[in-house]
Amino acid sequence: MKRQEISVEKLLGIIEEKDRRIAELEQQVQWFMEQMRLSKRKQFGVSSEQTKIEQINLFNEEEETHNLAISEPQKIEVKAYYRKRTRLTTDKLPEDLPVEVIEHKLPEKECICPECGSGLHTMGKETRDELKIIPAKAVIVRHIRHVYSCRNCEKTSDHTPIVKADTPEPVIKGSFASPETIAHIATQKFMMGSPLYRQEQEWKQNGIEISRQTMSNWLIKACENWLEPIYEEMKKRLCEHEVLHADETVVQVLKEPGKAAQSKSYMWLYRTSGEAKHQIILYDYQPDRKHIHPEEFLKEFSGYLHADGYSVYYKLPEKITVVGCWAHVRRKFFDAMEALPKEKQAMSNAAKGVAYCDKLFHLEKQFALLCPENRLKEREKQSKPIIDEFYDWIRKLNVLPKTHLGKAVQYAQSQRKYLERYILDGRLEISNNRAERSIKPFVIGRKNWLFSNTPGGARTSAVYYSLVETAKENGLNPFEYLSWIFSQAPNLGKPGYVSTFADFLPGRMKIPAKVFIPQSKRTEPEKYAWEEDE
């Protein structure tokens, strides 16, 4: 009997161990399934993280449709009518484009009425417009400088004065590169993402032999001589603002001293916020991701800094107040929701977390047209109660820390101090999406040129990206802007030219009209991180 009892105890122990092992394996399988679903969505699904705010009925309809920026409508009776729905399009041609007119007329011998044989006259015209693209063409600009002397002095004096006509200084002395050529190479690489080896092939198709090494030398030399002083002026103006955004991304540099070619370097980004009249976007290359780099770059800055949850920003001096990003919170809850099976997503706690974030962003759209003072009041009145409710909700959740939902909850809790700061000032924003959008052109370009050869080349790229993206943000044509800089900067201070490097900054009156993008009055609506395409 005793022997049987021992056997039963052993069997119960074995069963208990098996049950524990099965539960552990089931948890692992669930984790792997979540990873697989997320991986499939990222690889094959749409990149948009957009969801319907009505997915979970957390808030009533009146709050959802309320818009503070729209005035109270007056009661007007309008007769109902129907019209055919047309396709929305943003295609538009500038009104100041040159027009090439081609008239199509009947030959004089055919201008006879087919009925009575009398002459025909023009009773009207039908017009059809086409956009004609003329590929870029290369020409040689030959500067001939006249040198003058006095014939009388040649005959009667032992000294003959020599007078030379004024000519503009070249962008690079001893080189046949023009301002337009360097500007074209720069915009092709840093705006269109075309590496120098592709441009080399393009030049060859036009019978022009210019090596990628020569183009690289032109870009670096022009940057050192003329763009770096402008970059320093822009940095000085940037740090005078009270609200900034920051972000960083990896870049590979092959010949970094003391580092392997496969190691990571970083491109940091700093930019002005929506409250700035003239936007400034600056890139800064650094060999690593330590906090000393933003600390050094922003040593003259004092104010609010929007950033993601990266810990180095929290090591900055006390004069810099770091503001968290709600888009990152939402993204983590969204990933937790997407990791679940389709039938469980809608009513999950992850979806509820997304809905809380959506409501906060929805309110920000309502506050968009308000002045900072009124926006601050509305945030305190409407946004703060939702934030408090959100944190009360996640505090009561009982989730495993290593699950996607657990990580989302932990991130939200650890970042609460920084996430709530956007309601302290009406000039602040709910997310760091401005910085993410501004660093995206560099990320897209990196997919094409892959790496930088030297740290000097990476620093040059940072300066060019800074000027190109700043130009785009301020309605300037990057090619025309760089061409104007390269023609003006070598002749700084001469009559007819700008007097200081500060005159090249956006917003200065010295910038000519041709540098501005035609019809650039239309502004793009604010986008959130989950609404952007890869």
Secondary structure, 3 states (H helix, E strand, C coil): CHHHHHHHHHHHHHHHHHHHHHHHHHHHHHHHHHHHHHHHHHHHCCCCCCCCHHHCCCCCHHHHHCCCCCCCCCCCCCCCCCCCCCCCCCCCCCCCCCCCCCCCCCCHHHCECCCCCCECCCCCCCCCCCCCCCCCCCCCCCCCCCEEECHHHHHHCCCCCEEECCCCCCCCCCCCCCHHHHHHHHHHHHCCCCCHHHHHHHHHHCCCCCCHHHHHHHHHHHHHHHHHHHHHHHHHHHCCCCEEEEEEEEECECCCCCCCCCCCEEEEEEEECCCCCCCCEEEEEECCCCCHHHHHHCCCCCEEEECCCCHHHHHCCCCEEEECCHHHHHHHHHHHHHCCCHHHHCCCHHHHHHHHHHHHHHHHHHHCCCCHHHHHHHHHHHHHHHHHHHHHHHHHCCCCCCCHHHHHHHHHHHCHHHHHHHHHCCCCCCCCHHHHHHHHHHHHHHHHHCCECCHHHHHHHHHHHHHHHHHHHCCECHHHHHHHHHHHHHHCCCCCCCCCHHHHCCCCCCCCHHHECCCCCCCCCCCCHHHCCC
